[in-house]
Amino acid sequence: MIELRDVEKSYPTRQGRRTIIRPTNLSFYRGTVTRDVRVSSPLGLTGAFAGALTGAENLRFVCRIYNKDLAETTEFVREFTELGQYFYEPISTYSSGMKARLAFGLSMAVDFQVYVIDEGLSVGDASFRRKCRDAFENRRSRSDIIMTSHSMSTIRDFCSRAVVLDAGRAVPFEDLDAAEEYYMEMVARR
């Protein structure tokens, strides 16, 4: 469970969803975040990589943090990401797509109780996106997700409930149709 209690944070307009999905590293003016589950960084997030290190060296660091078997995790990530020899090159030489592949592969190598997704699973070409979606579907069967998206079809693909951010307020919905209707009315008011 992740619980936000008496949390107060302000941020400029149009920056709310990215702030709200980072329950592991939020800094608030006041309040507390309590969690008793393992929460992923946003899937595909590449900003945490050490650019001077290779993909393999970054993976070694992740294995130490999450107490994962290095050989097994390396085999999985190398195969999954399809980076070939680039896996042993510094991340600073990677394209943004290669970094995203590595980030997604590392996320799939660790079992989280909650996966955080910002704007869907759009990593790489069509074949790799399909591979990511299949891997994520496997994880989703035993995990929960927190997802941000402007696309209701994406939300419908992955979620059974929704929260709409409206003027700094989180408005929860148990019904996706009601959430979509509220969101469309909110957008029309602007």
Backbone as CSV, one residue per row, in Angstrom:
resi,resn,N_x,N_y,N_z,CA_x,CA_y,CA_z,C_x,C_y,C_z
1,MET,0.837,-1.171,0.000,0.000,0.000,0.000,0.887,1.240,0.000
2,ILE,0.457,2.233,-0.732,1.097,3.544,-0.695,0.056,4.509,-0.161
3,GLU,0.393,5.213,0.902,-0.549,6.137,1.515,0.055,7.532,1.529
4,LEU,-0.698,8.488,1.010,-0.324,9.897,1.082,-1.217,10.521,2.141
5,ARG,-0.630,11.127,3.174,-1.419,11.689,4.267,-1.033,13.144,4.482
6,ASP,-2.046,14.021,4.398,-1.853,15.455,4.631,-0.689,16.011,3.810
7,VAL,-0.584,15.549,2.592,0.522,15.960,1.730,0.180,17.273,1.053
8,GLU,1.138,18.161,1.049,0.952,19.438,0.370,2.165,19.703,-0.501
9,LYS,1.899,19.990,-1.746,2.970,20.276,-2.694,2.376,21.192,-3.749
10,SER,3.112,22.197,-4.130,2.638,23.027,-5.235,3.650,22.934,-6.357
11,TYR,3.160,23.066,-7.560,4.015,22.990,-8.728,3.328,23.744,-9.850
12,PRO,4.089,24.190,-10.826,3.503,24.955,-11.921,2.455,24.149,-12.678
13,THR,1.529,24.850,-13.292,0.501,24.225,-14.101,1.147,23.313,-15.133
14,ARG,0.497,22.180,-15.384,0.908,21.199,-16.379,2.110,20.371,-15.941
15,GLN,2.450,20.395,-14.652,3.536,19.549,-14.174,3.069,18.618,-13.060
16,GLY,1.782,18.429,-12.932,1.247,17.640,-11.827,1.423,16.149,-11.959
17,ARG,1.169,15.605,-13.137,1.192,14.147,-13.254,2.576,13.577,-13.032
18,ARG,3.600,14.225,-13.531,4.961,13.719,-13.320,5.326,13.773,-11.841
19,THR,4.869,14.799,-11.151,5.161,14.915,-9.726,4.428,13.837,-8.941
20,ILE,3.177,13.602,-9.277,2.369,12.680,-8.480,2.816,11.226,-8.634
21,ILE,3.462,10.874,-9.750,3.833,9.471,-9.941,5.160,9.100,-9.318
22,ARG,5.793,10.004,-8.655,7.089,9.679,-8.058,6.965,9.498,-6.541
23,PRO,6.207,8.493,-6.099,5.992,8.320,-4.662,7.247,7.941,-3.900
24,THR,8.287,7.529,-4.585,9.499,7.127,-3.872,10.459,8.274,-3.659
25,ASN,10.298,9.371,-4.393,11.270,10.452,-4.247,10.626,11.833,-4.209
26,LEU,9.380,11.896,-3.772,8.714,13.191,-3.666,9.257,13.984,-2.485
27,SER,9.361,15.276,-2.651,9.652,16.141,-1.508,8.460,17.073,-1.356
28,PHE,7.903,17.114,-0.169,6.693,17.877,0.077,6.979,19.035,1.013
29,TYR,6.078,20.018,0.977,6.143,21.090,1.955,5.747,20.553,3.325
30,ARG,4.817,19.612,3.334,4.414,18.962,4.573,3.735,17.647,4.225
31,GLY,3.550,16.798,5.227,2.871,15.532,5.018,3.838,14.363,4.964
32,THR,3.263,13.162,4.810,4.080,11.953,4.785,3.629,11.023,3.664
33,VAL,4.562,10.244,3.176,4.280,9.162,2.241,4.714,7.884,2.936
34,THR,3.786,6.953,3.084,4.081,5.673,3.708,3.873,4.591,2.664
35,ARG,4.821,3.681,2.556,4.640,2.572,1.630,5.232,1.317,2.239
36,ASP,4.543,0.219,2.035,5.046,-1.062,2.514,5.173,-2.045,1.352
37,VAL,5.368,-1.489,0.165,5.544,-2.279,-1.047,6.768,-1.772,-1.797
38,ARG,7.309,-2.604,-2.664,8.434,-2.209,-3.514,7.858,-1.531,-4.756
39,VAL,8.253,-0.272,-4.976,7.721,0.548,-6.068,8.832,0.819,-7.077
40,SER,8.526,0.613,-8.362,9.518,0.866,-9.408,9.700,2.360,-9.627
41,SER,10.803,2.726,-10.227,10.923,4.061,-10.804,10.020,4.057,-12.030
42,PRO,9.661,5.223,-12.561,8.842,5.211,-13.781,9.506,4.361,-14.872
43,LEU,8.735,3.427,-15.458,9.279,2.531,-16.478,9.874,3.332,-17.626
44,GLY,11.053,2.947,-18.025,11.723,3.629,-19.125,12.479,4.868,-18.701
45,LEU,12.438,5.232,-17.414,13.152,6.412,-16.932,14.650,6.176,-17.044
46,THR,15.329,7.067,-17.751,16.757,6.867,-18.007,17.636,7.837,-17.240
47,GLY,17.061,8.772,-16.526,17.842,9.800,-15.846,18.697,9.307,-14.699
48,ALA,18.423,8.114,-14.194,19.180,7.606,-13.046,20.458,6.879,-13.454
49,PHE,20.664,6.677,-14.735,21.875,5.985,-15.181,23.107,6.857,-14.993
50,ALA,24.218,6.207,-14.678,25.516,6.885,-14.638,26.098,6.784,-16.044
51,GLY,26.137,7.895,-16.756,26.524,7.906,-18.163,27.920,7.403,-18.446
52,ALA,28.845,7.582,-17.507,30.225,7.129,-17.720,30.352,5.617,-17.576
53,LEU,29.367,4.983,-16.944,29.399,3.533,-16.758,28.738,2.833,-17.935
54,THR,29.091,1.585,-18.141,28.473,0.785,-19.199,27.089,0.321,-18.750
55,GLY,26.334,-0.230,-19.694,25.056,-0.827,-19.334,25.240,-1.929,-18.310
56,ALA,26.287,-2.739,-18.498,26.570,-3.842,-17.568,26.901,-3.324,-16.173
57,GLU,27.655,-2.236,-16.102,28.020,-1.678,-14.791,26.808,-1.057,-14.102
58,ASN,25.936,-0.403,-14.853,24.701,0.127,-14.273,23.822,-1.015,-13.784
59,LEU,23.773,-2.104,-14.545,23.003,-3.277,-14.135,23.564,-3.858,-12.839
60,ARG,24.865,-3.921,-12.714,25.499,-4.444,-11.495,25.048,-3.627,-10.280
61,PHE,24.983,-2.318,-10.446,24.538,-1.437,-9.367,23.087,-1.753,-8.982
62,VAL,22.223,-1.908,-9.981,20.813,-2.232,-9.721,20.699,-3.582,-9.010
63,CYS,21.498,-4.544,-9.420,21.475,-5.862,-8.767,21.842,-5.765,-7.292
64,ARG,22.813,-4.926,-6.978,23.200,-4.755,-5.568,22.071,-4.111,-4.769
65,ILE,21.434,-3.103,-5.341,20.344,-2.413,-4.633,19.199,-3.371,-4.320
66,TYR,18.814,-4.184,-5.308,17.638,-5.039,-5.155,17.983,-6.489,-4.811
67,ASN,19.252,-6.747,-4.495,19.683,-8.084,-4.101,19.310,-9.138,-5.149
68,LYS,19.624,-8.839,-6.401,19.339,-9.742,-7.515,20.606,-10.496,-7.907
69,ASP,20.450,-11.714,-8.381,21.571,-12.506,-8.866,22.136,-11.846,-10.128
70,LEU,23.424,-11.522,-10.102,24.047,-10.779,-11.198,24.032,-11.555,-12.514
71,ALA,24.442,-12.814,-12.498,24.524,-13.593,-13.741,23.146,-13.779,-14.373
72,GLU,22.175,-14.147,-13.564,20.815,-14.373,-14.057,20.211,-13.079,-14.604
73,THR,20.389,-11.987,-13.884,19.830,-10.702,-14.302,20.521,-10.197,-15.560
74,THR,21.834,-10.371,-15.638,22.570,-9.949,-16.830,22.070,-10.703,-18.055
75,GLU,21.908,-12.002,-17.923,21.418,-12.809,-19.045,20.038,-12.325,-19.490
76,PHE,19.141,-12.111,-18.536,17.794,-11.652,-18.877,17.840,-10.296,-19.585
77,VAL,18.546,-9.332,-18.999,18.557,-7.967,-19.546,19.245,-7.930,-20.907
78,ARG,20.348,-8.628,-21.074,21.038,-8.655,-22.382,20.120,-9.204,-23.457
79,GLU,19.440,-10.306,-23.149,18.539,-10.914,-24.125,17.334,-10.011,-24.387
80,PHE,16.765,-9.489,-23.328,15.549,-8.685,-23.474,15.799,-7.395,-24.253
81,THR,16.874,-6.697,-23.932,17.116,-5.372,-24.519,17.625,-5.420,-25.951
82,GLU,18.228,-6.541,-26.347,18.775,-6.688,-27.699,19.835,-5.624,-28.006
83,LEU,20.595,-5.222,-26.984,21.622,-4.196,-27.178,22.928,-4.758,-27.735
84,GLY,23.097,-6.067,-27.703,24.325,-6.673,-28.214,25.546,-6.148,-27.471
85,GLN,26.607,-5.853,-28.214,27.858,-5.385,-27.609,27.729,-3.996,-26.974
86,TYR,26.715,-3.229,-27.379,26.522,-1.902,-26.778,26.282,-2.000,-25.275
87,PHE,25.810,-3.158,-24.825,25.590,-3.378,-23.398,26.873,-3.128,-22.604
88,TYR,28.016,-3.316,-23.252,29.312,-3.153,-22.593,29.981,-1.828,-22.944
89,GLU,29.223,-0.925,-23.531,29.721,0.415,-23.858,29.159,1.409,-22.846
90,PRO,29.829,2.566,-22.665,29.293,3.587,-21.748,27.903,4.058,-22.188
91,ILE,27.042,4.258,-21.224,25.677,4.689,-21.529,25.666,6.053,-22.214
92,SER,26.684,6.861,-21.972,26.754,8.173,-22.632,26.821,8.040,-24.150
93,THR,27.170,6.856,-24.672,27.222,6.641,-26.121,25.898,6.102,-26.665
94,TYR,24.939,5.807,-25.795,23.659,5.229,-26.210,22.749,6.293,-26.808
95,SER,21.908,5.877,-27.737,20.814,6.732,-28.203,19.740,6.734,-27.118
96,SER,18.784,7.634,-27.220,17.704,7.664,-26.222,16.911,6.360,-26.256
97,GLY,16.731,5.779,-27.432,16.017,4.508,-27.538,16.753,3.366,-26.863
98,MET,18.077,3.355,-26.990,18.877,2.310,-26.337,18.797,2.448,-24.822
99,LYS,18.847,3.688,-24.334,18.718,3.914,-22.889,17.356,3.446,-22.398
100,ALA,16.314,3.744,-23.174,14.964,3.338,-22.781,14.842,1.816,-22.755
101,ARG,15.453,1.143,-23.723,15.443,-0.329,-23.728,16.104,-0.879,-22.461
102,LEU,17.259,-0.318,-22.116,17.963,-0.777,-20.918,17.131,-0.510,-19.667
103,ALA,16.551,0.672,-19.575,15.739,1.017,-18.401,14.544,0.079,-18.272
104,PHE,13.879,-0.191,-19.387,12.720,-1.076,-19.335,13.153,-2.499,-18.983
105,GLY,14.237,-2.964,-19.581,14.738,-4.303,-19.272,15.092,-4.463,-17.807
106,LEU,15.746,-3.443,-17.244,16.079,-3.490,-15.814,14.817,-3.517,-14.960
107,SER,13.805,-2.748,-15.352,12.544,-2.738,-14.598,11.869,-4.103,-14.630
108,MET,11.966,-4.791,-15.761,11.350,-6.114,-15.869,12.172,-7.181,-15.148
109,ALA,13.440,-6.908,-14.890,14.300,-7.874,-14.202,14.065,-7.897,-12.698
110,VAL,13.401,-6.879,-12.177,13.130,-6.780,-10.739,11.627,-6.913,-10.529
111,ASP,11.226,-7.769,-9.602,9.801,-7.911,-9.288,9.391,-6.816,-8.314
112,PHE,8.574,-5.898,-8.804,8.021,-4.839,-7.966,6.566,-5.170,-7.669
113,GLN,6.075,-4.723,-6.513,4.651,-4.874,-6.229,3.849,-3.799,-6.954
114,VAL,4.487,-2.646,-7.199,3.829,-1.542,-7.909,4.776,-1.040,-8.996
115,TYR,4.273,-1.002,-10.226,5.025,-0.433,-11.346,4.456,0.941,-11.661
116,VAL,5.348,1.890,-11.899,4.954,3.260,-12.221,5.219,3.482,-13.705
117,ILE,4.197,3.958,-14.421,4.303,4.163,-15.868,3.861,5.575,-16.203
118,ASP,4.683,6.278,-16.953,4.349,7.623,-17.411,4.097,7.576,-18.914
119,GLU,2.843,7.726,-19.301,2.433,7.768,-20.710,2.646,6.464,-21.468
120,GLY,2.324,5.362,-20.877,2.291,4.102,-21.608,3.633,3.429,-21.792
121,LEU,3.624,2.435,-22.644,4.804,1.595,-22.855,5.359,1.812,-24.258
122,SER,5.747,3.013,-24.576,6.210,3.317,-25.933,7.730,3.334,-25.990
123,VAL,8.318,2.151,-25.978,9.774,2.016,-26.023,10.156,1.325,-27.326
124,GLY,10.978,1.962,-28.151,11.531,1.318,-29.338,10.568,1.145,-30.491
125,ASP,10.961,0.260,-31.423,10.168,0.004,-32.623,8.966,-0.876,-32.281
126,ALA,8.127,-1.155,-33.291,6.884,-1.897,-33.061,7.141,-3.278,-32.459
127,SER,8.153,-3.959,-32.944,8.466,-5.297,-32.438,8.884,-5.243,-30.969
128,PHE,9.725,-4.273,-30.624,10.177,-4.169,-29.235,9.041,-3.697,-28.330
129,ARG,8.176,-2.810,-28.819,7.013,-2.380,-28.018,6.124,-3.576,-27.694
130,ARG,5.927,-4.453,-28.678,5.121,-5.655,-28.455,5.786,-6.540,-27.388
131,LYS,7.095,-6.678,-27.478,7.852,-7.458,-26.497,7.698,-6.856,-25.096
132,CYS,7.782,-5.530,-25.003,7.612,-4.839,-23.716,6.211,-5.050,-23.166
133,ARG,5.234,-4.920,-24.045,3.849,-5.084,-23.609,3.612,-6.506,-23.087
134,ASP,4.141,-7.503,-23.791,3.985,-8.895,-23.345,4.656,-9.116,-21.988
135,ALA,5.872,-8.595,-21.838,6.588,-8.737,-20.559,5.826,-8.038,-19.444
136,PHE,5.297,-6.864,-19.758,4.571,-6.123,-18.736,3.263,-6.819,-18.373
137,GLU,2.576,-7.386,-19.355,1.338,-8.126,-19.064,1.620,-9.264,-18.083
138,ASN,2.744,-9.931,-18.249,3.143,-10.992,-17.332,3.326,-10.444,-15.913
139,ARG,3.984,-9.290,-15.779,4.208,-8.669,-14.468,2.890,-8.165,-13.876
140,ARG,2.064,-7.613,-14.727,0.814,-7.005,-14.273,-0.102,-8.014,-13.590
141,SER,0.002,-9.264,-13.962,-0.865,-10.281,-13.371,-0.592,-10.467,-11.882
142,ARG,0.582,-10.006,-11.417,0.914,-10.165,-9.991,1.339,-8.855,-9.337
143,SER,1.121,-7.742,-10.017,1.517,-6.433,-9.490,0.418,-5.410,-9.757
144,ASP,0.536,-4.277,-9.105,-0.355,-3.150,-9.373,0.409,-2.120,-10.187
145,ILE,-0.326,-1.164,-10.760,0.333,-0.105,-11.518,-0.223,1.256,-11.134
146,ILE,0.649,2.238,-11.245,0.255,3.643,-11.190,0.664,4.195,-12.543
147,MET,-0.295,4.690,-13.303,-0.022,5.144,-14.662,-0.544,6.556,-14.865
148,THR,0.233,7.355,-15.582,-0.258,8.656,-16.011,-0.388,8.625,-17.522
149,SER,-1.455,9.241,-18.020,-1.647,9.297,-19.464,-2.745,10.296,-19.792
150,HIS,-2.631,10.885,-20.976,-3.714,11.703,-21.510,-4.611,10.854,-22.407
151,SER,-4.242,9.618,-22.643,-4.967,8.736,-23.557,-5.884,7.798,-22.779
152,MET,-7.187,7.973,-22.963,-8.133,7.098,-22.270,-8.022,5.666,-22.769
153,SER,-7.669,5.460,-24.039,-7.532,4.081,-24.515,-6.378,3.384,-23.795
154,THR,-5.296,4.108,-23.534,-4.179,3.539,-22.775,-4.620,3.225,-21.351
155,ILE,-5.330,4.158,-20.732,-5.841,3.935,-19.374,-6.750,2.710,-19.355
156,ARG,-7.640,2.603,-20.333,-8.557,1.460,-20.382,-7.810,0.136,-20.576
157,ASP,-6.707,0.171,-21.321,-5.925,-1.049,-21.542,-5.319,-1.590,-20.249
158,PHE,-4.980,-0.702,-19.322,-4.205,-1.119,-18.158,-4.896,-0.933,-16.811
159,CYS,-5.898,-0.081,-16.730,-6.412,0.331,-15.418,-7.880,-0.010,-15.228
160,SER,-8.273,-0.163,-13.982,-9.676,-0.390,-13.632,-10.253,0.795,-12.867
161,ARG,-9.388,1.705,-12.406,-9.810,2.919,-11.707,-8.957,4.068,-12.207
162,ALA,-9.411,5.298,-11.924,-8.652,6.463,-12.386,-8.731,7.592,-11.372
163,VAL,-7.735,8.461,-11.438,-7.710,9.707,-10.676,-7.459,10.808,-11.690
164,VAL,-8.291,11.842,-11.663,-8.109,12.992,-12.548,-7.546,14.129,-11.710
165,LEU,-6.444,14.727,-12.179,-5.883,15.896,-11.499,-6.585,17.131,-12.027
166,ASP,-7.244,17.855,-11.132,-8.020,19.036,-11.507,-7.663,20.179,-10.562
167,ALA,-6.968,21.171,-11.082,-6.591,22.362,-10.307,-5.875,21.986,-9.006
168,GLY,-4.945,21.054,-9.100,-4.168,20.663,-7.930,-4.848,19.669,-7.012
169,ARG,-6.026,19.203,-7.390,-6.793,18.245,-6.588,-6.834,16.901,-7.290
170,ALA,-6.707,15.837,-6.550,-6.856,14.491,-7.101,-8.303,14.059,-6.917
171,VAL,-8.998,13.817,-8.032,-10.407,13.411,-7.992,-10.472,11.928,-8.390
172,PRO,-10.766,11.031,-7.422,-10.758,9.591,-7.711,-12.068,9.100,-8.339
173,PHE,-11.948,8.087,-9.203,-13.105,7.470,-9.853,-12.944,5.957,-9.844
174,GLU,-13.986,5.258,-9.458,-14.009,3.798,-9.547,-14.428,3.355,-10.944
175,ASP,-15.076,4.253,-11.689,-15.610,3.950,-13.014,-14.851,4.755,-14.073
176,LEU,-14.282,4.073,-15.062,-13.483,4.757,-16.079,-14.324,5.664,-16.970
177,ASP,-15.573,5.281,-17.240,-16.441,6.147,-18.047,-16.680,7.477,-17.340
178,ALA,-16.918,7.416,-16.039,-17.132,8.648,-15.264,-15.862,9.493,-15.241
179,ALA,-14.712,8.854,-15.127,-13.438,9.586,-15.139,-13.236,10.282,-16.475
180,GLU,-13.525,9.582,-17.563,-13.359,10.179,-18.892,-14.308,11.356,-19.085
181,GLU,-15.544,11.199,-18.659,-16.522,12.283,-18.783,-16.062,13.509,-17.990
182,TYR,-15.612,13.299,-16.768,-15.127,14.398,-15.933,-13.925,15.074,-16.589
183,TYR,-12.992,14.265,-17.091,-11.784,14.801,-17.732,-12.151,15.642,-18.956
184,MET,-13.050,15.137,-19.787,-13.446,15.872,-20.997,-14.138,17.190,-20.636
185,GLU,-14.966,17.180,-19.603,-15.607,18.421,-19.143,-14.570,19.400,-18.609
186,MET,-13.589,18.894,-17.884,-12.526,19.739,-17.342,-11.725,20.382,-18.475
187,VAL,-11.375,19.605,-19.483,-10.619,20.130,-20.626,-11.434,21.181,-21.364
188,ALA,-12.727,20.959,-21.507,-13.599,21.917,-22.202,-13.698,23.241,-21.446
189,ARG,-13.571,23.208,-20.108,-13.644,24.434,-19.295,-12.421,25.315,-19.483
190,ARG,-11.322,24.761,-19.928,-10.071,25.525,-20.015,-9.997,26.360,-21.239
